[in-house]
Amino acid sequence: MIEMAKRKATDAGTTTTPERERAPMPGSQPGLVLGAQEAGLREAYRRIHAARLAGILPVRTYAAAEDGGPAQFRPRTPVPQVVRGVGVIDVVGPLSKAEDLYNWFFGSLTYGQLVEQVEQVRRDVRVQAVLLRIDSPGGTVAGVSDLCQALNRLRDEKPLVAAVSDLGASCAYQVAACAPRIFADRDGWVGSVGVYCIIDEVSRMFEDAGWAVRLFATERDPYKGMGTPGTPVTTEHAEEYQRVVDELGTEMIRSIYAARPALRTAAQPLPDGRCYMGEDARQRGLIDGVATWYDVLEAMADGDLTAENVGQTP
């Protein structure tokens, strides 16, 4: 396109630089224009889609786009599997309220999509029981309460069981606790209950670079804008961050205790941030049995999820 514009300008007897070439994108090489970037992005979408179809990346379903552009990669919520009357919902990967680059690329679902799946199995007459298959390190606090509320409604209508395959930590354990019964692999890790946030204190780095950042907020709102990169984190700001984290952590503990009251009287306090494996987690009351998710699924399908049938340790 650029070369054609150059030839047209030369044929017209002028050396005027085409408008697109005069204004390259910031940080780009000369001649790399917006049109080229759009074409490159479209090609990247096409290659990722081809990789998913080839089985290299997880396959997802997508909404249609009339122009064939990036909108065709907007994911639809996949329908949960139903195995012999048991609906299986996968809670896998980092959890978040909105779709980000990670779950877009690797195919994990957002809290909102998981809520949709919960509603699907709740209304599905074929589904007699529901299994949460969990392998997740947790994620953001935002959105987890919506999923827990949906699971609590489901639990009132259909049997609900959680099976941790490898990892069920932090918010993922909070989700698992919504099920009356929780199982985990022998080498599966559960726990890590608690909330944290990270604020980078980079004001000194900005000063060393000769970059002064000044924040102006309404006089009656001294906490407005705190955490803006380049501004110092004051003692008052640090205390406010700690207050918010403590409140979020208290809400997480309240949700877990409401689902598993026995943890209130456990010898080991729950909110210590550690994970426990298999049998150790069972003895601490975090789970009810040690079994693979497939054994749990088979027992649920057989209608015999008893201690004698699943969840035993030799």
Secondary structure, 3 states (H helix, E strand, C coil): CHHHHHHHHHHCCCCCCCHHHHCCCCCCCCCCCHHHHHHHHHHHHHHHHHHHHCCCCCCCCECCCCCCCHHHHCECCCCCEEECCEEEEEEECCECCCCCHHHHHHCCCCHHHHHHHHHHHHHCCCCCEEEEEEEECCECCCCHHHHHHHHHHHHHHCCEEEEEEEEEECHHHHHHCCCCEEEECCCCEEECCCCCCCCCCCHHHHHHCCCCCCCCCCCCCCCCCCCCCCCCCCHHHHHHHHHHHHHHHHHHHHHHHHHCHHHHHCCCCCCCCCEEEHHHHHHCCCCCEECCHHHHHHHHHHCCCCCCCCCCCC
